[in-house]
């Protein structure tokens, strides 16, 4: 009997946004946006300050509730999920912030270890309160971002670029499946910004992470993104693969207001 040929199913979208609207009183920050992100895709959100990029990002993990529409991440219906389900989702969704959000008085390795708290049942205080396996894992995460030699240095004494690398190591410690990054290099000089973006893209590719990242730097977006999504006054005005696009194509996002 001849065997059957089975064609594997295409992987489902990791992120699916349908008709998302987010209001703050009379202000419409995100206006009827739909977006899907495939597994392993690196999507960059572009737009002016106040265009809705950061708000959209925070709707993906429930930090901002949805006013209308649907948001699904890793199979969780974020717009309708109870708080306990959102907490479980957030253990799988890493977040890299512009302001690093490190505890400056703690060592780098202590900051990285906090990325494992979602896997633990009780809070921890100090490096030695974490198991040996977790301490080794945290040191390995610091090594991946090139800061193994700074493990026991206070995070607040590092440069901005180094602090963002520690923040990325902390996110790796979380073992996420999705990574959200909100202007991760906005406070860095151009040289450090390029270095941190290169690290972020490389590590996410190695881990097979799905990434949605907001950026202001058009050249960085063109150099590293798989796909560019532009927002203008809360509406989606661009959604194209980055390959083949140039700076003029992207700059149109900052002028055009017609939704795609």
C-alpha positions in Angstrom: 0.0 0.0 0.0 1.4 3.3 -1.0 2.1 5.7 1.9 0.2 8.9 2.2 2.0 12.2 1.9 1.2 14.5 4.7 1.7 18.2 4.2 2.4 19.9 7.5 0.1 22.8 8.5 1.5 26.3 8.3 2.2 27.7 11.8 -0.5 29.9 13.2 0.2 33.6 13.7 1.8 34.2 17.1 0.1 37.6 17.3 -3.3 38.5 15.7 -4.8 41.9 16.2 -8.2 42.7 14.7 -9.8 46.1 14.7 -8.0 47.2 17.7 -9.0 50.6 19.1 -7.7 52.1 22.4 -9.1 55.3 23.7 -8.0 57.5 26.6 -11.1 59.6 27.2 -11.7 61.6 24.0 -8.3 60.7 22.6 -8.1 57.8 20.2 -4.5 56.5 20.6 -5.0 53.5 18.4 -7.7 53.6 15.7 -9.0 50.3 14.2 -5.7 48.6 13.6 -5.4 45.0 12.4 -2.0 43.2 12.4 -0.7 39.7 12.3 2.8 38.5 13.2 4.1 35.1 12.2 6.4 32.9 14.3 10.0 34.2 14.3 9.1 37.4 12.5 10.8 40.7 13.5 8.3 43.5 13.1 9.2 47.2 13.7 6.5 49.8 14.4 7.4 53.3 13.1 5.7 56.6 13.5 5.9 60.0 15.1 5.7 60.4 18.9 2.1 60.1 19.8 1.2 58.0 16.8 0.1 55.0 19.0 3.2 52.7 18.7 3.8 52.3 22.4 0.1 52.0 23.2 -0.3 49.3 20.6 2.6 47.4 22.1 1.2 47.6 25.6 -2.2 46.3 24.4 -0.4 43.1 23.2 0.3 41.9 26.7 -2.7 43.6 28.5 -0.8 46.5 30.1 -3.4 48.7 28.4 -7.0 47.3 28.1 -8.6 47.3 24.7 -11.5 49.8 24.0 -12.7 47.8 21.0 -11.5 45.0 18.8 -9.6 41.8 19.5 -6.0 40.9 20.5 -4.7 37.3 20.5 -1.2 36.4 21.6 0.1 32.9 21.8 -3.4 31.7 21.7 -4.6 33.9 24.6 -7.5 36.3 23.9 -5.8 39.2 25.6 -8.9 41.5 25.2 -11.1 39.1 27.2 -8.6 37.3 29.5 -8.9 37.4 33.3 -6.0 38.8 35.2 -4.7 35.3 36.2 -4.5 34.3 32.5 -2.8 37.6 31.6 -0.2 36.9 34.3 0.5 33.5 32.8 0.8 35.1 29.3 3.3 37.6 30.6 5.7 34.9 31.7 6.0 34.1 28.0 6.2 37.6 26.7 9.4 39.5 27.4 9.4 43.3 27.5 12.5 45.5 26.9 11.9 49.2 27.9 13.5 52.4 26.8 14.4 53.3 30.4 16.0 49.8 31.1 14.0 49.4 34.3 16.9 47.9 36.2 17.4 48.2 40.0 20.6 50.3 40.0 21.7 49.3 43.5 21.6 45.6 42.7 24.3 43.8 40.8 23.9 42.9 37.1 23.4 39.2 37.9 20.7 40.0 40.5 18.8 42.1 38.0 19.1 39.2 35.5 17.9 36.7 38.0 14.6 38.6 38.4 13.7 37.5 34.9 13.2 34.0 36.4 10.6 35.1 39.0 7.7 34.1 36.8 8.9 30.5 37.1 9.2 30.6 40.9 6.5 30.2 43.5 8.0 32.6 46.1 10.0 35.9 45.8 13.7 35.8 46.2 16.1 38.3 47.9 19.8 38.3 47.0 21.8 36.1 44.6 22.2 33.2 47.1 18.4 32.8 47.5 18.3 31.5 43.9 19.2 27.9 43.1 22.6 27.1 41.7 21.1 26.2 38.3 19.4 29.6 38.1 22.6 31.4 39.0 24.5 29.6 36.3 21.8 30.4 33.8 21.9 34.1 34.7 25.6 34.2 34.3 25.2 32.5 30.9 22.7 35.1 29.9 25.1 37.9 30.8 27.8 36.1 28.8 25.6 36.1 25.7 25.3 39.9 25.9 29.0 40.3 26.5 28.8 41.3 30.1 30.0 38.2 32.0 32.8 40.2 33.5 30.3 42.8 35.0 28.1 40.2 36.7 28.7 41.5 40.3 29.0 45.2 39.4 26.1 47.4 40.4 23.9 48.0 37.5 23.6 51.7 38.2 27.3 52.2 37.5 27.1 50.9 33.9 26.8 53.0 30.7 23.4 53.2 29.0 24.3 50.7 26.4 25.6 48.2 29.0 22.4 48.7 31.1 20.3 47.9 28.0 22.4 44.7 27.5 21.6 43.7 31.1 17.9 44.3 30.4 18.1 42.0 27.3 19.9 39.4 29.5 17.1 39.6 32.0 14.5 39.1 29.3 16.4 36.0 28.1 16.4 34.7 31.6 12.6 34.8 31.4 12.7 32.3 28.5 10.0 34.1 26.5 8.5 33.1 23.2 7.6 36.7 22.2 9.6 39.8 22.8 8.2 43.3 22.9 10.7 46.2 22.8 9.6 49.8 23.2 12.2 52.2 21.8 15.0 50.0 23.2 17.8 52.3 21.8 16.2 55.7 21.9 18.4 56.9 24.8 21.6 55.6 23.3 24.2 57.3 21.0 24.2 56.1 17.4 27.2 53.7 17.9 25.7 52.0 21.0 22.2 52.0 19.4 23.5 50.0 16.4 25.4 47.6 18.7 22.4 47.0 20.9 20.1 46.5 17.9 22.6 44.0 16.4 22.7 42.1 19.6 18.9 42.1 20.0 18.3 40.9 16.5 21.0 38.2 16.7 19.8 36.8 20.1 16.2 36.8 19.0 17.1 34.9 15.8 19.1 32.4 17.8 16.2 31.8 20.2 13.5 31.8 17.5 11.7 34.7 19.2 8.8 36.6 17.6 9.5 40.3 18.0 7.5 43.5 17.8 9.7 46.6 18.4 9.0 50.3 18.2 11.7 52.5 16.8 12.3 56.1 15.8 15.5 55.4 13.9 14.5 54.7 10.3 17.9 53.5 9.2 18.0 50.9 12.1 14.5 49.7 11.1 15.5 49.3 7.5 18.7 47.4 8.5 17.2 44.9 10.9 13.4 44.4 10.5 11.7 41.7 8.5 8.7 43.9 8.2 7.8 47.6 8.8 4.4 48.8 10.1 3.8 52.5 10.1 1.3 54.3 12.3 0.0 57.8 11.9 -2.5 59.4 14.3 -3.3 55.9 15.6 -4.0 54.4 12.2 -2.0 51.9 10.2 -0.6 53.6 7.1 2.1 51.1 6.1 2.6 47.4 6.3 5.3 46.0 4.0 8.4 43.7 4.0 11.5 45.8 4.8 13.4 44.2 1.9 13.4 46.5 -1.1 12.3 49.5 0.9 14.3 52.7 1.1 14.3 55.7 3.4 12.0 57.7 1.2 9.4 54.9 1.4 9.5 54.9 5.1 9.5 58.7 5.6 6.1 58.8 3.9 4.8 57.3 7.1 5.4 60.6 8.8 3.3 62.5 6.3 0.6 60.2 5.0 -2.6 59.7 7.1 -4.7 57.5 4.8 -5.0 54.0 6.4 -3.9 51.0 4.5 
